[in-house]
Amino acid sequence: MKVVHIIVGLHVGGAELMLKRLVLASHIKGKIQHEVISLTDLGIIGSDLKQAGIPVHILNMKSAFSILRVYFSLKKLLKKLKPDVVQTWMYHADLIGGMAAKSLRVKKIIWGIRNTSLDSNSGIIKKAIRKSCALLSAQVPTTIVCVATKAKKLHENIGYSQDKMIVIPNGFDVNRFNVNNELRNKYRDELNIENTKLVIGNIGRFVPAKNQINFIKACLSLLDKGYDFDVLMAGRNISFENLEIKELVANRNNFKLVGEIDQPEKFYNAIDVFCLSSITEGFPNVLGEAMAAEKVCLTTDAGDAKEILGICGYHISTPTSHEIANSIEVNILSKEFSILKEEVGKMARLEIIKKYSLDKIVEDFEKLY
């Protein structure tokens, strides 16, 4: 069986990383042949897939004005590849890839929905594509896979075909994201963090939806109260070169900003507490990874975050700096934290193994194929 995946691009992001994990884990089994088409360029994920022996095709879409050209190039490529299943990832790929596959009479077309909120600031083209997908959802895809329950409900409400929609969440490599004290000590040494120091972490590219500014303000307010801990932050544009961040944390030795890292497991092992501060998410991979690494987690109600965390951590009522600080102060900076820390972390990992292990998610997709 051949499955061809179509995605807008292959730079680092939640959907792109999940595609990579799914394809590589399924590829190893040898039962399904996977190929990937990027409508734009190769990206880091594309390079990783190629190195692992997965064929990756790029169509060099530059803007909305090249959609028609890319559509016909895609149709020509799919005709050559002869897939049994076409799986598309996110709105643009759903529409372009879905229509191309349907015109070639591909019998199994799987759309992918990642959004759990509708951005009111979306451009006209994105809104038009989303509306078109809703109108075509009853005819084009055979199945629509939503990454989260919230995503499913939201898209049902804007006109997507309810009969086609199912939920398959992201999956996590629980062997990769696990407790590793050697990695913890080594990375803390690199960052000049004492082994016994409490470290609160946050990881994600610097965009308003991730709400890092309010997270930083929350930590600053607690440090100003006299609490002693370090803050480790990672992600694209998370550095002292980011003027917005620099203005807040200048001359604050408690903040370690490491930018985008290619080995996130060392980040999770170096921290004690993980805080998801996001205003909105699709399915927060970083929360699942932190839980798998037995970290005590606090989360806002972004995407399915609260559903993922369940009773295995702590919740932040609203994504304001005040509420983030309050949750950290009450749950993490209390005397009881050291007693509960290990138990809460172990509960979190067991929850991920039970519901979100990569093996389980790959099996769900293979059954769907």
C-alpha positions in Angstrom: 0.0 0.0 0.0 1.2 3.5 -0.9 0.3 6.5 1.2 1.1 10.0 -0.2 1.1 12.9 2.3 0.6 16.4 1.1 1.5 19.4 3.3 2.1 23.1 2.7 5.7 23.0 4.0 8.1 21.0 6.0 9.6 23.5 8.4 9.4 22.7 12.2 5.9 22.9 13.5 3.3 20.7 15.3 1.8 19.2 12.2 5.1 18.8 10.4 6.7 17.0 13.4 3.7 14.7 13.8 3.9 13.8 10.1 7.5 13.0 10.5 6.9 10.8 13.6 4.0 9.0 11.9 5.8 8.4 8.6 9.1 7.2 10.2 7.4 4.9 12.7 5.2 3.3 10.1 8.0 3.1 7.5 10.1 1.0 9.9 7.4 -1.7 10.0 7.8 -2.1 6.2 4.1 -2.7 5.4 3.2 0.7 4.0 5.2 2.8 1.6 5.1 6.5 2.4 5.9 9.5 0.2 5.6 13.2 1.1 4.8 16.2 -1.1 5.5 19.7 0.2 3.6 22.4 -1.7 6.4 24.9 -0.9 10.0 23.9 0.0 12.0 21.1 1.6 12.5 22.5 5.1 14.3 20.8 8.1 11.6 18.1 8.4 11.9 17.3 4.6 15.7 16.9 4.9 15.2 14.5 7.9 12.7 12.4 6.0 14.9 12.2 2.9 17.9 11.1 5.1 15.6 8.3 6.5 14.9 7.1 3.0 11.4 8.7 2.5 10.8 10.2 -0.9 10.0 13.9 -0.6 8.8 16.0 -3.5 8.7 19.8 -3.5 6.4 22.0 -5.7 7.9 25.4 -4.9 4.6 27.3 -4.3 5.6 30.9 -3.6 2.3 32.7 -3.0 -1.4 32.4 -3.6 -0.8 33.5 -7.2 1.0 30.2 -7.9 -1.8 28.0 -6.5 -3.2 27.1 -10.0 0.3 26.1 -11.3 1.0 24.1 -8.2 -2.4 22.3 -8.5 -1.6 21.1 -12.0 1.9 20.1 -11.0 0.5 18.2 -8.0 -2.1 16.4 -10.2 0.6 15.4 -12.6 2.8 14.1 -9.7 0.0 12.1 -8.1 -0.9 10.5 -11.4 2.8 9.3 -11.6 2.9 8.1 -8.0 -0.4 6.2 -8.1 -1.2 6.4 -4.4 -3.8 4.1 -2.7 -4.3 6.8 0.0 -3.7 10.5 -0.1 -3.4 12.2 3.3 -3.5 16.0 3.5 -2.4 18.2 6.4 -4.2 21.5 7.1 -6.5 23.8 5.1 -4.4 24.7 2.0 -3.3 21.1 1.5 -6.8 19.8 2.2 -8.2 21.9 -0.6 -5.5 21.7 -3.2 -4.5 18.1 -2.4 -8.0 16.9 -1.9 -9.3 18.3 -5.2 -6.3 16.9 -7.2 -6.7 13.4 -5.6 -10.4 13.5 -6.2 -10.0 14.4 -9.9 -7.7 11.3 -10.3 -10.3 9.2 -8.5 -8.1 8.3 -5.6 -10.4 6.1 -3.4 -9.1 7.1 0.0 -8.6 10.8 0.8 -7.9 11.8 4.4 -8.0 15.5 5.3 -6.2 16.8 8.4 -7.5 19.5 10.7 -5.2 21.1 13.3 -6.9 24.3 14.4 -8.9 24.5 17.6 -9.8 28.2 17.1 -10.6 30.5 14.2 -8.2 33.4 13.9 -10.3 36.5 13.3 -7.2 38.1 11.7 -6.9 35.4 9.1 -6.4 36.8 5.6 -9.1 36.7 3.0 -7.5 33.8 1.1 -7.2 31.6 4.2 -10.9 32.4 5.1 -12.0 31.5 1.6 -10.0 28.3 1.6 -11.5 27.3 5.0 -15.0 28.1 3.7 -14.4 26.1 0.5 -13.2 23.1 2.6 -16.4 23.2 4.7 -18.5 23.2 1.5 -16.5 20.4 -0.1 -16.1 18.3 3.0 -19.1 16.0 2.3 -17.8 15.2 -1.3 -14.0 15.2 -1.4 -12.5 13.4 1.7 -13.5 10.0 2.8 -12.4 10.8 6.3 -11.4 14.0 8.2 -9.0 13.5 11.0 -9.0 16.2 13.7 -6.1 16.4 16.1 -8.3 17.4 19.0 -11.9 17.2 20.2 -12.1 21.0 20.2 -11.0 21.1 16.6 -13.7 18.6 15.7 -16.5 20.5 17.4 -15.3 23.9 16.0 -15.3 22.7 12.4 -18.6 20.9 12.7 -20.0 24.2 13.8 -18.8 26.0 10.7 -20.2 23.5 8.3 -17.8 20.6 8.0 -19.4 17.2 7.4 -20.0 15.6 10.8 -20.2 12.1 9.4 -16.7 12.3 8.1 -14.9 13.5 11.2 -12.9 11.5 13.7 -10.3 12.4 16.3 -6.7 11.0 16.3 -4.4 13.0 18.6 -0.7 13.4 18.2 1.5 10.6 19.5 4.8 10.7 21.4 7.9 8.7 21.4 7.9 7.7 25.1 11.4 6.1 24.7 12.9 9.3 23.5 11.1 11.6 25.9 11.9 9.9 29.2 13.9 10.6 32.4 17.6 10.9 31.7 19.7 12.2 34.6 22.9 12.2 32.7 21.4 14.4 30.0 19.9 16.6 32.7 23.3 17.2 34.5 25.2 17.7 31.3 22.8 20.4 29.9 22.5 22.1 33.3 26.3 22.3 33.4 26.4 23.9 29.9 23.9 26.5 31.1 25.5 27.1 34.5 22.5 26.0 36.4 23.0 24.4 39.8 21.8 20.8 40.0 19.5 21.5 42.9 18.0 24.7 41.5 14.3 24.8 40.7 13.9 25.4 36.9 10.6 26.3 35.2 10.5 25.8 31.4 8.7 27.1 28.4 9.3 26.0 24.8 7.8 27.2 21.5 8.4 29.6 18.7 8.0 33.3 19.6 4.5 34.2 18.3 1.5 35.9 20.2 -0.4 32.7 20.4 2.3 31.1 22.6 1.9 34.0 25.1 5.6 34.0 26.2 5.5 37.6 27.2 2.8 37.0 29.9 4.8 33.9 31.0 7.9 36.0 31.4 6.0 38.7 33.3 4.6 36.1 35.6 8.0 34.8 36.4 9.4 38.3 36.9 6.7 39.1 39.4 7.4 36.0 41.4 11.2 36.6 41.4 10.5 40.2 42.6 8.6 38.7 45.5 11.8 36.9 46.6 11.2 33.4 45.2 14.4 31.7 43.9 14.2 29.7 40.6 15.6 29.8 37.1 13.6 30.1 33.9 14.7 28.1 30.8 13.1 29.1 27.5 13.6 27.6 24.1 12.1 28.0 20.6 12.6 30.0 17.4 13.4 33.7 18.2 13.6 33.0 21.9 16.9 34.8 22.6 18.4 38.0 23.9 18.5 39.2 20.2 14.7 39.4 20.5 14.2 43.0 21.6 10.8 42.4 23.1 12.2 39.8 25.4 15.4 41.6 26.0 13.6 44.7 27.4 11.9 42.5 30.0 14.7 40.3 31.2 17.8 42.5 30.7 20.3 41.9 33.5 18.2 39.1 34.9 20.6 36.1 35.4 17.6 33.8 36.2 16.6 33.6 32.6 18.3 31.2 30.2 17.2 31.7 26.6 18.5 29.0 24.2 16.6 29.5 21.0 15.6 26.7 18.7 17.2 23.4 19.8 17.5 20.2 17.8 17.5 17.9 20.9 14.4 18.9 22.9 14.7 16.0 25.2 17.7 17.8 26.9 15.4 20.8 27.5 12.8 18.6 29.2 15.3 16.8 31.4 16.9 20.1 32.5 13.7 21.6 33.8 11.6 20.6 36.9 8.4 22.3 35.9 6.9 22.9 32.4 4.4 25.7 31.8 2.3 25.9 28.7 1.2 29.5 28.6 -0.5 29.5 25.1 -3.7 31.3 24.3 -4.5 28.9 21.5 -3.1 25.6 20.2 -4.0 22.8 17.9 -2.7 19.9 19.8 0.2 21.0 22.1 3.1 18.5 21.4 5.3 20.2 24.0 2.9 19.4 26.8 2.8 15.7 25.9 6.6 15.6 25.6 7.0 17.2 29.0 4.6 14.8 30.6 6.4 11.9 29.0 9.6 13.1 30.6 7.9 13.1 34.0 7.8 16.8 34.4 5.3 18.6 36.6 3.1 20.6 34.2 0.9 23.6 34.4 -1.3 24.5 31.4 -3.8 27.0 30.1 -6.9 25.9 28.3 -5.3 25.9 24.9 -6.6 23.4 22.4 -7.0 20.0 24.1 -4.3 20.8 26.7 -6.6 20.4 29.8 -7.9 17.1 28.4 -4.4 15.9 27.8 -3.2 16.9 31.3 -6.3 15.7 33.1 -5.6 15.4 36.8 -1.8 14.8 36.2 -0.8 18.4 36.8 -2.1 21.9 37.4 -4.4 24.2 35.4 -4.2 28.0 34.7 -7.6 29.6 34.6 -6.8 32.3 32.1 -3.6 33.1 30.1 -2.9 36.4 31.9 0.4 37.0 33.6 -1.4 37.3 37.0 -3.1 33.9 36.7 0.1 32.2 35.4 2.0 33.6 38.4 -0.8 32.6 40.7 -0.8 29.0 39.5 3.0 28.7 39.7 3.0 30.3 43.2 0.2 28.1 44.7 1.2 24.8 43.1 5.0 25.0 42.5 6.5 27.4 45.0 4.6 25.8 48.0 6.2 23.6 50.6 4.2 20.6 49.4 5.7 20.7 45.9 8.9 18.8 46.8 6.7 16.0 48.3 4.4 15.7 45.4 6.8 16.4 42.5 7.9 12.8 41.8 4.4 11.4 42.1 2.8 14.0 39.8 5.5 13.5 37.2 5.1 9.7 37.2 1.3 10.1 36.8 1.8 12.4 33.9 4.1 9.9 32.0 1.7 7.0 32.6 -1.1 9.1 31.1 0.9 9.7 27.9 1.8 6.0 27.6 -1.8 5.0 28.1 -3.5 7.5 25.7 -0.9 9.1 23.5 2.0 6.8 22.8 3.3 7.0 19.2 2.8 3.2 18.8 -0.9 3.6 19.5 -1.4 6.6 17.2 0.5 5.0 14.3 -1.7 1.9 14.7 -4.8 4.1 14.6 -3.7 5.7 11.3 -2.7 2.4 9.8 -6.1 1.0 10.5 -7.6 4.1 8.9 -5.5 3.5 5.8 
